[in-house]
Amino acid sequence: MKELKKVFCAMLNDNAKVKIGDKVTVALNGQVRNLEIVALPNGDLSKGLISYLSPIAKAILGHSYPEKITVKLPNGNLVDCQLLRPRL
């Protein structure tokens, strides 16, 4: 249990950057979503899987918690994205 606590605290560290394979909780335009960034060209948003090639994944990769990022979608719409926390 102590080891799990160390891992979780390390994930919350300011140096913890979002990377491919991570499971994250984000707020997209205020709506909380659980997502996993997958190393596949296609994701499945209904299952919470987003491709590392998607605009949202590209925008949050390399960022830390609890950063806020504005994502520009291919259709020109903007999405406010708040990184809330990692998921184990």
BADRENTOR-195004 format. One record per residue: residue in three letters; x, y, z of N, C-alpha, C in turn. Coordinates in steps of 0.02 Angstrom, whole numbers, padded with zeros to 5 digits, always signed. Layout:
! residues N
ALAXYZXYZXYZ ...
This chain:
! residues 88
MET+00041-00059+00000+00000+00000+00000+00044+00063+00000 LYS+00098+00061+00038+00143+00118+00041+00173+00132-00028 GLU+00190+00079-00064+00219+00087-00131+00169+00118-00179 LEU+00106+00098-00175+00053+00126-00218+00045+00200-00204 LYS+00049+00219-00140+00044+00290-00122+00101+00330-00153 LYS+00161+00302-00152+00219+00335-00181+00209+00345-00256 VAL+00184+00294-00290+00172+00298-00363+00120+00352-00377 PHE+00065+00351-00340+00013+00400-00351+00038+00471-00338 CYS+00076+00481-00285+00103+00547-00270+00151+00570-00325 ALA+00190+00524-00351+00235+00541-00407+00196+00562-00468 MET+00139+00529-00480+00097+00547-00538+00068+00617-00530 LEU+00055+00638-00468+00027+00704-00456+00081+00758-00453 ASN+00143+00739-00453+00199+00785-00451+00193+00833-00510 ASP+00214+00896-00499+00211+00946-00552+00249+00924-00615 ASN+00296+00878-00608+00335+00855-00665+00300+00799-00704 ALA+00243+00775-00679+00207+00721-00712+00176+00749-00776 LYS+00199+00725-00832+00175+00747-00898+00131+00694-00928 VAL+00079+00715-00963+00034+00669-00998+00072+00638-01056 LYS+00066+00572-01063+00100+00537-01118+00055+00483-01147 ILE+00074+00456-01204+00036+00402-01235+00031+00344-01187 GLY-00029+00316-01181-00041+00261-01135-00072+00283-01069 ASP-00069+00348-01056-00097+00374-00993-00173+00373-00993 LYS-00200+00363-00934-00271+00369-00922-00280+00433-00882 VAL-00322+00478-00907-00329+00543-00876-00403+00561-00865 THR-00415+00604-00817-00481+00634-00808-00474+00706-00828 VAL-00516+00728-00875-00514+00796-00900-00584+00826-00899 ALA-00586+00892-00900-00650+00927-00909-00646+00960-00978 LEU-00692+00940-01022-00695+00968-01089-00756+01013-01092 ASN-00743+01078-01097-00797+01128-01093-00841+01116-01032 GLY-00808+01098-00976-00843+01088-00913-00870+01019-00902 GLN-00871+00976-00953-00896+00908-00945-00839+00861-00929 VAL-00843+00827-00871-00790+00782-00849-00792+00717-00889 ARG-00733+00698-00915-00726+00636-00954-00665+00598-00931 ASN-00670+00532-00931-00612+00488-00919-00588+00465-00987 LEU-00525+00477-01002-00497+00460-01067-00432+00421-01058 GLU-00418+00380-01109-00353+00346-01114-00324+00362-01182 ILE-00262+00386-01182-00229+00403-01245-00195+00340-01271 VAL-00219+00317-01330-00194+00254-01357-00148+00265-01417 ALA-00101+00220-01427-00052+00224-01481-00079+00190-01544 LEU-00141+00206-01560-00173+00179-01620-00197+00238-01662 PRO-00202+00228-01728-00225+00283-01769-00298+00302-01757 ASN-00338+00255-01732-00408+00269-01718-00424+00251-01646 GLY-00463+00293-01613-00485+00280-01546-00559+00260-01547 ASP-00588+00256-01489-00660+00241-01483-00685+00283-01424 LEU-00710+00343-01440-00730+00390-01388-00785+00361-01344 SER-00827+00317-01371-00880+00287-01330-00851+00244-01274 LYS-00789+00221-01283-00754+00181-01232-00701+00223-01196 GLY-00699+00288-01211-00651+00332-01178-00581+00326-01207 LEU-00573+00298-01266-00507+00290-01297-00498+00343-01351 ILE-00444+00382-01345-00430+00431-01397-00361+00418-01426 SER-00356+00423-01491-00292+00413-01525-00244+00469-01508 TYR-00180+00453-01506-00129+00503-01494-00128+00554-01551 LEU-00160+00538-01607-00163+00582-01665-00222+00631-01662 SER-00268+00621-01614-00327+00664-01609-00307+00734-01585 PRO-00346+00784-01604-00330+00853-01582-00325+00861-01506 ILE-00369+00828-01469-00368+00835-01396-00305+00802-01368 ALA-00289+00742-01391-00228+00708-01367-00166+00749-01384 LYS-00162+00773-01446-00104+00813-01466-00096+00874-01421 ALA-00153+00903-01402-00151+00964-01360-00128+00950-01289 ILE-00148+00892-01261-00132+00880-01190-00067+00841-01180 LEU-00042+00807-01231+00020+00770-01224+00076+00818-01203 GLY+00113+00799-01153+00169+00839-01129+00150+00892-01077 HIS+00086+00899-01063+00063+00947-01013+00056+00913-00945 SER+00053+00955-00893+00050+00930-00824-00018+00948-00793 TYR-00032+00915-00737-00093+00929-00698-00080+00989-00653 PRO-00125+01034-00646-00193+01041-00672-00198+01093-00728 GLU-00157+01088-00779-00156+01138-00833-00223+01144-00870 LYS-00233+01204-00896-00290+01218-00940-00263+01231-01010 ILE-00294+01200-01059-00272+01207-01128-00333+01221-01171 THR-00326+01265-01220-00379+01275-01269-00360+01235-01331 VAL-00407+01193-01354-00395+01149-01411-00435+01174-01470 LYS-00401+01182-01527-00437+01201-01588-00451+01137-01628 LEU-00514+01124-01640-00535+01064-01677-00530+01077-01752 PRO-00529+01024-01793-00524+01033-01866-00580+01076-01895 ASN-00639+01076-01863-00694+01117-01888-00690+01190-01867 GLY-00636+01207-01830-00626+01276-01808-00653+01291-01739 ASN-00693+01247-01710-00720+01257-01643-00664+01252-01591 LEU-00672+01288-01536-00624+01286-01481-00654+01247-01423 VAL-00613+01207-01391-00633+01168-01333-00586+01185-01275 ASP-00616+01205-01219-00576+01216-01159-00564+01149-01125 CYS-00501+01134-01112-00482+01070-01083-00443+01082-01019 GLN-00468+01055-00964-00434+01060-00899-00411+00990-00880 LEU-00345+00981-00871-00319+00917-00847-00334+00914-00772 LEU-00375+00867-00751-00395+00862-00681-00350+00816-00641 ARG-00339+00754-00664-00299+00707-00626-00284+00645-00669 PRO-00230+00610-00652-00218+00546-00685-00265+00493-00656 ARG-00277+00441-00694-00315+00385-00669-00268+00325-00667 LEU-00276+00284-00616-00234+00224-00610-00263+00167-00648 
